[in-house]
């Protein structure tokens, strides 16, 4: 039974609509409201499949109700405008906000029945797809998007994406990250994953049909809990928002529905899906630079790199000395150079733009140094992780102590690059995965065991095996899970636990992604 809400300020109109046809026979249950505000309050806390609303009403009109449902509640409820006014302007405005249909008073029973049957048919089509079909499509889309972000896509990937969106319109990569305020020492990894899962659920609720372009747990790093999605110009255009208005509204929706501390990073806007890897790269850079910026809830790449003021000074002498000390791994020299840099900044007068310009110069030079030693890994991503991890343990982000710690860590990382630590190391780690796949095996633990930077280890892993450490670990776990499903009578949750998954739903999603069907179906096939 579908729920329909009839909204009109004239009681005899509401009564007439209720008596006009046999609603129950058509599969509808009726609720009524006398104006838009009353309807909005009801819809906020009740599930409604169809709204049939008058345009002209006191307190809140039908058009305003439609706008607020689409932009504030983010609901795609079927909406039919009912009016005694034949002006095309009303219909035109309603259609801009995805109005299902538009009919004039007095309503004829045949016309109303036609609309109800149309809505029923659309609803049946929307719910006909099985959960397994949806999960399979989601898994395929995630793999396609990851190839696009890395720039390693092919024509089939572009063709698939083109069927889902306008591949040539302006787009940008947007990252949603769980802030360190939510990551106190007593917060377990499982708790953080649960928090990220809630953010993901709320994000997909807001994004609606565009949620297929949203992926959870993008980063290779185990220290970063994030979600990424592709913003397209059409998303804002549908709601008459600019990109900035859309994303600010999106952030408010996440904050209001989670009570978590969340930061949104908006990469550079690019033309077409072919260039989305460039936007993804700028978001990674923005993540690194964020540690040396005034704390905000949302960062736009174009704004953070926009320097329009005149007379800004780069303390090049001090920064070049600091870079040389980092390259040589001299901790005492690093500390001395950081002190001299801050002293020079004090003399010239520190402003936000001046500090930003100097930090940009430093970070770009560090990336350049690392790229000369190894150009095949994502140096922006590694700098991002080093910046993130060295701001922990009460170290103020962007302060002198943070800069020193980051410089120490980066010096050690450059030393590892020069030693070419990948020789033989990945073979040892592959053995660790085969032996301990069911335990809580983490890249961080392995990096500490083998004395190598965890971000660099993750990049080496991806380069050699074509996937992240987490994906490789998941692959081994799924292979073993498939064997247990074939050879034993263990239940699905028992299989999940035995191969290292505490969350059975997460296990099912990963199994579908790897095997193309649910564990239950796989087991039945054997």
C-alpha positions in Angstrom: 0.0 0.0 0.0 1.4 3.4 -1.0 1.0 6.4 1.3 -0.5 9.5 -0.4 -0.8 12.9 1.3 -3.5 15.3 0.0 -2.8 18.9 0.8 -5.4 21.7 0.3 -6.6 24.6 2.5 -10.3 24.0 1.3 -11.9 21.2 3.3 -14.5 20.4 0.7 -11.8 19.9 -1.9 -10.0 17.4 0.4 -13.3 15.6 1.0 -14.1 15.6 -2.7 -10.8 14.1 -3.6 -11.2 11.3 -1.0 -14.6 10.4 -2.4 -13.8 10.8 -6.1 -12.2 7.3 -6.5 -11.6 4.1 -4.6 -8.1 4.8 -3.3 -7.7 1.5 -1.5 -8.5 -0.4 -4.6 -5.7 1.5 -6.4 -3.3 0.6 -3.6 -3.2 3.9 -1.7 -3.7 5.0 1.9 -4.8 8.6 2.4 -3.6 11.2 4.9 -4.5 14.9 4.6 -3.0 18.3 5.5 -4.6 21.8 5.3 -1.5 23.7 4.2 2.1 23.4 3.1 3.6 23.9 6.6 1.4 21.2 8.1 2.4 18.8 5.3 6.1 19.6 5.7 6.0 18.8 9.4 4.2 15.5 8.6 6.6 14.5 5.9 9.6 15.3 8.1 8.7 12.3 10.4 6.6 10.0 8.2 7.1 8.1 5.0 5.1 9.4 2.1 5.1 8.0 -1.5 3.0 10.6 -3.2 1.9 14.2 -2.5 -1.0 15.8 -4.3 -0.9 19.5 -3.3 -2.7 22.7 -4.2 -0.5 25.6 -5.3 -2.3 28.5 -3.6 -2.5 28.0 0.2 -1.9 30.2 3.3 1.2 29.7 5.5 3.1 27.8 2.9 2.3 27.3 -0.8 2.5 24.1 -2.8 5.5 25.4 -4.7 7.3 26.3 -1.5 6.5 22.8 -0.1 7.9 21.2 -3.2 11.1 23.3 -3.1 11.7 22.5 0.6 11.1 18.8 0.2 13.7 18.7 -2.6 16.4 21.0 -1.2 16.0 20.5 2.6 14.6 17.0 3.2 16.3 15.8 0.0 13.4 13.5 -0.7 12.4 12.3 -4.2 8.8 11.7 -3.2 6.4 11.8 -6.2 4.7 15.2 -6.2 1.6 16.3 -8.2 0.6 20.0 -8.3 -3.2 20.6 -8.1 -4.4 24.1 -9.1 -7.3 26.1 -10.5 -4.8 28.3 -12.3 -3.9 27.5 -15.9 -0.9 29.8 -16.2 2.1 27.9 -17.6 4.4 29.7 -15.2 3.2 27.6 -12.2 3.8 24.3 -14.1 7.2 25.6 -15.3 8.4 26.5 -11.8 7.1 23.1 -10.4 8.8 21.1 -13.1 12.2 22.7 -12.3 12.0 21.0 -8.9 11.1 17.6 -10.4 7.3 17.7 -10.2 5.8 14.4 -11.3 2.7 15.9 -12.9 0.4 18.9 -13.0 -3.4 18.8 -13.1 -6.1 21.5 -13.0 -9.3 21.8 -10.9 -11.9 20.5 -11.1 -10.2 17.1 -11.0 -11.8 14.3 -13.1 -11.7 10.8 -11.8 -10.2 9.4 -15.0 -7.3 11.9 -14.9 -6.6 11.2 -11.2 -6.7 7.4 -11.8 -4.2 7.8 -14.7 -1.8 9.7 -12.5 -2.1 7.2 -9.6 -1.4 4.3 -12.0 1.5 6.1 -13.5 3.0 6.7 -10.1 2.4 3.0 -9.1 4.2 1.9 -12.3 7.2 4.2 -11.7 7.4 2.9 -8.1 7.3 -0.7 -9.2 10.1 -0.1 -11.7 12.2 1.6 -9.0 11.8 -1.2 -6.5 12.1 -4.1 -9.0 15.8 -4.4 -8.9 17.1 -6.9 -6.3 19.5 -5.9 -3.6 22.1 -8.2 -5.1 21.9 -6.3 -8.5 22.3 -3.0 -6.7 25.4 -4.3 -4.7 27.0 -5.7 -7.9 26.5 -2.5 -9.8 27.9 -0.5 -6.8 31.0 -2.7 -6.6 31.6 -2.4 -10.3 31.2 1.4 -10.2 33.7 1.6 -7.3 36.4 -0.3 -9.2 35.8 2.0 -12.2 36.0 5.2 -10.2 39.3 4.1 -8.5 40.8 3.6 -12.0 39.6 7.0 -13.0 41.1 8.6 -9.8 44.4 7.0 -10.5 44.3 8.0 -14.2 44.6 4.3 -15.3 41.2 4.0 -17.0 40.3 2.6 -20.5 37.6 3.2 -23.1 35.3 0.7 -21.4 35.5 2.7 -18.2 34.6 5.9 -20.0 31.7 4.3 -21.8 30.3 2.9 -18.5 30.6 6.3 -16.8 29.1 8.1 -19.8 25.9 6.0 -19.4 25.5 7.3 -15.8 26.5 11.0 -16.2 27.5 13.7 -18.7 31.1 12.8 -19.1 32.1 16.1 -20.6 30.6 18.6 -18.1 32.6 20.3 -15.3 33.5 18.0 -12.4 35.6 17.9 -9.2 36.6 15.3 -6.7 35.2 16.0 -3.2 36.6 14.3 0.0 34.8 13.9 3.3 37.0 13.1 6.2 36.4 12.2 9.8 38.3 14.8 11.8 40.9 13.9 14.4 38.6 15.3 17.1 36.6 12.1 16.7 39.7 10.0 16.9 40.7 10.0 20.5 43.0 7.2 21.8 40.1 5.4 23.5 38.1 5.3 20.2 38.8 1.9 18.6 39.2 1.3 14.9 35.9 -0.5 14.8 34.2 2.6 16.4 35.8 4.8 13.7 34.6 2.5 11.0 31.1 2.6 12.4 31.2 6.4 12.5 32.4 6.5 8.9 29.6 4.1 7.9 27.1 6.5 9.4 28.5 9.4 7.5 28.5 7.4 4.3 24.8 6.5 4.8 23.8 10.1 5.4 25.9 11.2 2.4 24.2 8.8 0.1 20.9 9.9 1.5 21.6 13.4 0.5 23.2 12.6 -2.9 20.2 10.4 -3.9 20.8 9.0 -7.5 24.2 10.6 -7.5 25.3 8.4 -4.6 26.7 5.8 -7.2 29.6 8.2 -7.5 30.4 8.0 -3.8 33.0 5.6 -2.3 33.8 4.8 1.3 37.4 4.4 2.5 39.2 5.9 -0.5 42.7 6.3 1.1 45.3 3.5 1.3 46.2 4.8 4.7 44.8 3.1 7.8 45.1 6.4 9.7 42.7 8.2 7.4 39.0 7.6 7.5 37.4 9.2 4.4 34.8 9.1 1.7 35.1 10.5 -1.8 32.6 11.4 -4.5 32.5 13.1 -7.9 30.6 16.4 -8.0 29.1 17.3 -11.4 27.8 20.7 -12.4 24.3 19.3 -13.1 24.0 18.3 -9.4 23.9 21.9 -8.3 22.0 23.1 -11.4 19.1 20.8 -10.5 18.6 22.6 -7.2 19.6 26.1 -8.6 22.7 26.1 -6.5 26.3 27.0 -7.3 28.9 24.4 -6.6 29.9 26.2 -3.4 26.3 26.5 -2.2 25.6 22.8 -2.9 28.6 21.6 -1.1 28.1 23.9 1.9 24.5 22.7 2.2 25.8 19.1 1.9 28.2 19.6 4.8 25.5 21.1 6.9 23.3 18.1 6.2 26.1 15.7 7.3 26.8 17.7 10.5 23.1 18.0 11.5 22.5 14.3 11.0 25.7 12.8 12.6 27.0 15.2 15.3 30.5 14.3 14.2 33.4 16.7 13.4 33.7 16.5 9.6 35.9 18.3 7.1 35.2 18.5 3.3 38.0 19.0 0.8 37.1 20.2 -2.7 39.5 19.5 -5.5 40.1 21.6 -8.5 37.3 21.8 -11.0 38.2 20.1 -14.3 36.5 19.7 -17.6 35.2 16.2 -18.1 35.6 12.8 -16.4 38.8 12.1 -18.2 40.6 14.7 -16.0 39.1 13.7 -12.7 42.5 12.3 -11.6 43.9 15.8 -11.7 41.1 17.0 -9.3 41.8 14.0 -7.1 45.5 14.9 -6.9 44.7 18.5 -5.9 42.4 17.2 -3.1 45.3 15.1 -1.8 47.5 18.2 -1.9 44.8 20.2 -0.1 44.8 17.5 2.6 48.5 18.0 3.2 48.3 21.8 3.2 45.3 21.7 5.5 47.7 20.9 8.4 49.2 24.4 7.9 46.0 26.3 7.4 43.5 27.9 9.8 41.0 25.2 10.7 37.8 25.3 8.6 35.0 22.8 7.9 35.4 23.0 4.2 38.3 23.9 1.9 38.2 24.8 -1.8 41.4 24.2 -3.8 40.9 27.3 -5.9 40.5 29.5 -2.8 43.4 28.0 -0.9 45.8 28.6 -3.8 44.4 32.0 -4.8 46.9 34.7 -3.8 45.8 38.1 -4.9 47.4 40.3 -2.3 50.6 42.2 -3.3 53.8 42.4 -1.3 53.8 38.8 -0.1 57.3 37.5 0.8 58.8 34.0 0.5 61.5 33.4 3.1 63.4 31.5 0.4 66.8 31.5 2.1 65.4 30.0 5.3 63.2 27.5 3.5 65.9 26.3 1.2 68.1 25.7 4.2 65.3 23.7 5.9 64.8 21.6 2.7 68.6 20.8 2.6 68.5 19.8 6.3 65.5 17.6 5.6 67.2 16.0 2.6 70.2 15.2 4.8 68.1 14.0 7.7 69.8 16.3 10.3 67.3 16.7 13.2 69.4 19.4 14.9 69.7 21.3 11.6 66.0 20.9 10.9 65.1 22.4 14.3 67.6 25.3 13.8 66.1 26.1 10.3 62.5 25.9 11.5 63.4 28.4 14.3 65.1 30.7 11.8 62.1 30.5 9.4 59.6 31.5 12.2 61.9 34.3 13.3 62.0 35.7 9.8 58.2 35.4 9.5 57.9 37.4 12.7 60.1 40.1 11.4 58.2 40.5 8.1 54.8 40.2 9.8 52.9 36.9 9.6 49.6 37.0 7.7 47.5 34.0 6.6 48.4 34.6 3.0 52.1 35.0 3.6 52.3 31.8 5.7 50.2 29.9 3.1 52.6 31.0 0.3 55.7 29.9 2.2 54.2 26.5 3.2 53.1 25.9 -0.4 56.7 26.6 -1.6 58.1 24.2 1.1 55.7 21.3 0.3 56.0 21.5 -3.4 59.8 21.4 -3.1 59.6 18.3 -0.8 57.3 16.5 -3.3 59.8 17.4 -6.1 62.7 15.9 -4.1 60.8 12.6 -3.5 59.6 12.4 -7.1 63.2 12.6 -8.3 64.0 9.5 -6.2 60.8 7.6 -7.2 58.4 9.1 -9.7 56.1 6.1 -9.9 54.3 6.5 -6.6 51.8 9.2 -5.6 54.1 11.5 -3.6 51.2 13.9 -2.9 49.4 11.1 -1.1 52.5 10.2 1.0 53.1 13.8 2.0 49.4 14.0 3.0 49.8 11.0 5.3 53.0 12.2 6.8 51.4 15.6 7.5 48.4 13.9 9.0 50.2 11.5 11.3 52.8 14.0 12.6 50.0 16.3 14.0 48.9 13.7 16.5 49.6 13.4 20.3 48.6 16.9 21.1 50.8 18.6 18.5 49.1 21.8 17.2 48.5 21.6 13.4 50.5 24.2 11.5 52.6 25.2 14.4 56.4 25.1 14.8 56.4 21.7 16.6 54.2 20.2 13.9 56.5 21.5 11.1 59.6 20.0 12.9 58.0 16.6 13.3 56.8 16.5 9.7 60.3 17.5 8.6 61.9 14.7 10.7 59.5 12.1 9.3 60.0 13.3 5.7 63.8 13.2 6.1 63.5 9.6 7.2 61.2 8.9 4.2 63.7 10.4 1.7 66.4 8.2 3.3 64.2 5.1 2.7 63.7 6.1 -0.9 67.5 6.4 -1.5 68.0 2.9 0.0 65.4 1.4 -2.3 63.7 -0.4 0.6 61.4 -2.3 -1.8 64.1 -5.0 -2.5 62.9 -8.2 -1.0 60.6 -6.4 1.4 57.3 -7.1 -0.4 58.0 -10.8 -0.6 58.3 -10.9 3.2 55.0 -9.0 3.5 53.3 -11.3 1.1 54.3 -14.2 3.3 52.9 -12.3 6.3 49.5 -12.0 4.5 49.3 -15.7 3.6 50.2 -16.7 7.2 48.2 -14.1 9.2 45.4 -13.0 6.9 42.7 -13.7 9.6 44.4 -11.6 12.3 44.1 -7.9 12.7 47.0 -7.3 10.2 47.6 -3.6 9.4 50.0 -1.8 7.2 51.1 0.3 10.1 52.2 -2.7 12.1 54.1 -4.1 9.1 55.8 -0.8 8.5 57.0 -0.7 12.1 58.1 -4.3 11.9 60.2 -3.7 8.7 61.2 -0.1 9.5 59.6 1.6 6.5 57.2 4.5 6.1 53.7 3.1 6.0 52.5 5.5 3.3 55.4 4.6 1.1 54.9 0.9 1.8 51.3 1.2 0.7 52.4 2.9 -2.5 55.0 0.2 -3.2 52.4 -2.5 -2.6 50.0 -0.9 -5.1 52.7 -0.5 -7.7 53.8 -4.2 -7.6 50.4 -5.9 -7.1 48.1 -3.3 -8.8 46.0 -3.0 -5.7 46.2 -1.6 -2.2 47.4 -3.6 0.8 43.8 -3.7 2.1 42.5 -5.0 -1.2 45.2 -7.6 -1.3 44.4 -8.7 2.3 40.7 -8.7 1.4 41.4 -10.9 -1.7 43.2 -13.5 0.4 40.4 -13.5 3.0 37.7 -13.9 0.3 39.6 -16.7 -1.4 39.7 -18.5 1.9 36.1 -17.7 2.6 35.1 -19.2 -0.8 37.0 -22.4 0.1 35.2 -22.6 3.4 31.8 -22.1 1.7 32.6 -24.9 -0.7 34.1 -27.4 1.8 32.2 -26.8 5.1 28.7 -26.3 6.5 29.7 -23.2 8.4 27.2 -20.3 8.5 27.9 -17.1 6.7 28.7 -15.1 9.9 31.0 -18.0 11.0 32.9 -17.9 7.7 33.2 -14.1 8.0 34.7 -14.3 11.5 37.1 -17.1 10.7 38.7 -15.2 7.8 39.0 -11.9 9.8 35.8 -10.0 9.3 33.9 -8.8 12.4 31.2 -7.1 10.3 29.2 -9.7 8.4 27.5 -7.1 6.1 30.9 -5.7 5.2 32.1 -9.3 4.4 29.0 -9.8 2.2 29.8 -6.6 0.2 33.4 -7.5 -0.3 32.4 -11.0 -1.4 30.0 -9.7 -4.0 32.7 -7.3 -5.2 35.2 -10.1 -5.7 33.0 -13.0 -6.7 30.0 -11.3 -8.4 27.4 -12.9 -6.1 26.4 -13.2 -2.5 28.1 -15.9 -0.2 24.7 -17.6 0.1 24.3 -17.9 -3.7 27.9 -19.0 -4.1 27.3 -21.7 -1.5 24.1 -22.9 -3.2 26.0 -23.2 -6.5 28.2 -25.8 -4.9 
